[in-house]
């Protein structure tokens, strides 16, 4: 029981409750000024800050409540009551709560509280990689569902035989981008291929790119002459009228080569509006990437979709394990991971980023290709 108690005793170092309450009081004073609301673009970031600070205050109160419950169990134990099972349960729950809180306190970037736009592409390997890309798509959708986040498919292109050629979707929820930002990169799957009649082991690759869904408070300059806008007939999943008009929209930003497309709406106008929103987000993230290039935080995980560039491996054969090559976090229950259990990897990446211990992605000798 000592390791749990030791970890819980350090919870106070995760954040400073007194400082947070002072910041919240100062913010409330600003928000109480009627003149402040005359500038909506300036008020949006402060409203996000208030929501974040209120959540931290609530977390501190929950931390205190849980600690007091555990202390009460210790008192009952000293009096001879049989509370060992309840005590172990609450200590374990408190440790998990503290770990989650520690991770969330690191989400202090300007875009961390925003929604996330996620794009999944298969790598080389045809049907194998396209099927793997669809498995990743399902994994992130399941994770979002478990978090209580909403999801919306913006673009979905079926694979030729199975899987997908690409998919882009939006995850709507508080800190969705901050939590998923570290998922950008190449993901590798090792398994016995369901498409190989000889039942041989195959290695497949797919890439994931995560960008924040930016709001109007963040300015992005897009010149019309830099864009090529194409319309085409929608394909893939959709309603009975999805293929009857050229409603799908593809926008290419020529200076950067960034391409976004949206086809889930029947109206070309709505698809164009969503595509522009996705483009603004991608361009904003593109600029941030250039600034981060020197510190190798995102560019190192956006290499060719091939062996040696993966950030994480999911091995189903000859053994079963999911391992992040940057943080060395491992989970033996790979089926649980593929069903959306990403917390160890997300928390591990945030902690490693704060401590500066994340390493560049690359092959591991202990994971077979």
Secondary structure, 3 states (H helix, E strand, C coil): CHHHHHHHHCHHHCCCHHHHHHHHHHHHHHHCCHHHHHCHHHHHHHHHHHHHHHHHHHHHHHHHHHHHHHHHHHHHHHCCCCCHHHHHHHHHHHHHHHHHHHHHCCCCCCCCCCEEEEEEEECCCCHHHHHHHHHHHHHHHHHHHHHCCEEEEEEEEECCCCCEEEEEEEEECCCHHHHHHHHCEEEEEEEECCCCCCCCEEEEEEEEEEEEECCCCCCCCCCHHHEEEEEECCCCCCCCCCCCCCCEEEEEECCCCEEEEECCCCCHHHHHHHHHHHHHHHHHHHHHHHHHHHHCCCHHHCCCCCCCCEEEEEECCCCCEEEECCCCCEECCHHHHHCCCCHHHHHHHHHHHHHCCCCCCCCCCCCCC
